[in-house]
Amino acid sequence: GFHRPADAASGDRKSNMAGERIALIGDSNAMRLNREYEKHFKALGAEVHRFHYGGSGCDYWLKVLQALDKAGDKKVRATSKINRGVWRLQSQFKGGHGPTQIHVVCLGGNNMNRVYKESILRAHVDGCIKPLMQLIKKYNGTFAGTVPIGTRRRGKTGEPSNVLRAKMNAEYAKAAKEVGIPFWNPTT
């Protein structure tokens, strides 16, 4: 079932979030979950915007957040796919200020091709997931892995897709522990 973000996070989260500007990011599976996160944070007084992007994965969000971090207070023009993502994060909040918190609501389903070989999965986690988690940590956020899908779906090796997703999430959970960021594993 759904766990509210605070359930997945450490117990020291604020109960009054007035003034917080929260960005909820993720892939297309985040669309439904974003509504739940949004309700939770808005009830605590935060300004919340949803930024799920169908077909996106770690690579896209890492590049967007690296560019956002590099831009600082400088406004970015929407001149490319990555800059458009940065521009959206900068411009959607009142006063044109970017987010104070960024939460990954669901991510990993579009990176499933990296789960079949241990060395490729390790390179993905070390080269993309951990750096993304470090940026999310900088923005006081949380991270959620990929969600389970239909039980009849199979990966390219014939293994059930949900087994593969659980394997990926287990690696994400280890990375989150190393980085020191709250993680929710939707497959457990």
N, C-alpha and C positions, 0 to 999 in steps of 0.2 A: 504494500500500500504506500500511499504518499506520506512522506515525512516532511513536516514543515522545515524550512531552512534552519531554524534555531535548534531543531532536534538533531540535525546532522552536524551542527556546529558546536563549538565549545559553550559551556554554560555561562560564560561571561558576556554574552551578547546583550546589548542595550534593550531595555523594554520600552523606552521612548526614543524614537528615531527621527524626531522632527529635525529638519535641516539636512538629513541624509539624502543624497541623490544616488539611487540604486539602478544600475544597469544589469539586466538579466540577459545573458548571452547563451547561445547554444545552437545546435543543429535543428532540423525540422521537428524532431521528437520533442524539442523543448517547448513547442508552441502550446500544447495543452498544459504542461507542467508550469510554464511561465505564469499562467493565470492564477495558479495556486500560490506561487511565490509572491506574485503581485498583491494578492489579497492579504497575505500574511504581513508583508512589509508596509502596505498602505494602512492597515489597521494600527500599526505602530507609529504612524505619522510621517513616513518617508515618501518622497517623490520617487516614483518607480516607472521605468520604461523597459519594454520588452524588445530584444534585438535578436530573435532567432533568425537563422539564415539557412534555408534548405540547401542540402548538399555540402554544407560547410563541415570542416573538421578542424583538428588542432592546428594545421598549417595556416589556415585562413585567420583564425582568431589570434594566434601567436603574432602574426604579422601586423594585424590591426592594433593589438595592444602594445606591441613594441613601437609602432608609429605614434600611437596616442601618448605613450610615455615620453618618447623623444620630443614630441611637439610641445609638451608642457602647456603653458598658457597661450602659445601661438596657435591661431586658428588655421585649420587645414582645409583646403579647397577640395571638393569632390571630383578630382581629376582622374581617378583610377578606381578599380574595385576596392583596393585596400584603403585608399584615402576616403572613399565614400563611406566605408565602415567607420573610420575615425571621425569624419564630419558628422555622421549620425550620432555617435556617442557624445560629441562636443555640443551639438546644436539642439538636441531634443529637450534638454533640461531648462527650466526657468532661468532667465538671465544669461543663457548661453554658456553656463559653466558645465564642465564635464562631470562624470560620476565621482562620488566619494567612495562608493563600493561597487564592485563588479562580482557577480555570482555566475558561475557556470552551472546552468540548470540541467543540461543533458548534453553529453559530448562523447563520441567514440564510435557510433554506428557507421559513420562514413569512412572510418579508418580500419574497418574489419579486415581488409586485405593484408594488414600488417601483423595479424595474430597467428598466422600459420607457421612461421619460422621464428624460433627463439631469438636469433640474432637480429632479425628485422624488428621484432617487437621491442627488444631491448634498445635498439637505436631510436625507435619512435618515442619510447618513454623518456630516454635520456636526452634526446635532441629536440623534442617538441613539448611533450607533456610536462616535464619538470620545469622548463623555462616558462611555460604558460602558467603553471601553478605558482611560480615565484612572482609573476606579475599580478595574478589574482590575489595572492597574499599581500602584496604591496597595496592593493585596493581593498583590503579588509574583507575579502570575499570567501566564498565556499566553492567547492567543486563537486559536481555529481557526474558519475559515469554514464554509460549508455544503458538504456532501458531494455528489458526483455521484449521479444516480439513473438509472433505466433509460434506455437509449438511444432508446427509441421515444416517450418523453414529450415533449410540445411545450408551449411557452408560449402565451399567448393570441394572439400574433402569428404563430404557426406555427414560430417559431424553436425549435431543439432546447433543451430545458430545461437540459441540461448546459452549453450555450454561455452561456445567461443566468446560470447559477450561477457559471461562470468569470468572467463580467463583474463580478458582484457581489463575488466574492472578490478580484478585482484591485483594486477600489476599497477593500475592507477592508484589503488589504495596504498600499496607499498610506497609509491612515489610521493603521495600526499603526506604520509607519515614522515618520510625523509625531509620533505620541504617544510613541514609543520603547518599544514593547512587542513581545515575540516573537510572531510570527504564523505559523501553518501554513495553507497553502492546499491543501485536499484535492483540488482540481480540476486541479492541475498535476502 
